[in-house]
Amino acid sequence: MDEKGFRLMRIKQMAWTALALIFLGVSWLWETFAPLIQAIIDVLPLRRLKAWAHELLEKLPPYPTLLVFLIPLALSEVIKIVSFVAFAREQFLAGVLIYLFAEIVRFGLAAYVWAVCRDKLLSIEWVAKLHAWLLRVNDWAQVQIVPV
């Protein structure tokens, strides 16, 4: 193999390793925030609201549950607009804090809905296939970072 081919191979290997690290970082965030947000939700003195939300999620069929699962994404995007406005006004600390809050809301609420409705969501064939694929990607990413 010539030097150019070797460099290209190294760049490709570094790119795959970086992608694996990013994927594992997001997985770590998901695994970390899910129990943390659940603990916060458990502590909140909103028993009636929590009971109502849990009952509603239990009653919903799979596809409407999927829509509820996507609500945190939409909510976080709206909050991020506020953070971008803060950045535009050169209020960088506020922008960063608002952006981080949006991400915590997204991860936390999605993790809560996933925890409550996992079996129902996995009853949707393409969601189950996507979930299985993501688990395989996680295994692949673990192998990719072994040399790191």
FENQUIUR-V210495 format. One record per run of one state. SS is the DSSP state (A for helix, B for strand, O for the rest). FROM is the first residue (numbers start at 1). TO is the last residue. If there is no record, write none. Layout:
BEGIN
SS:FROM:TO  SS:FROM:TO
END
This chain:
BEGIN
O:1:2  A:3:43  O:44:46  A:47:59  O:60:61  A:62:88  O:89:91  A:92:122  O:123:124  A:125:144  O:145:148
END
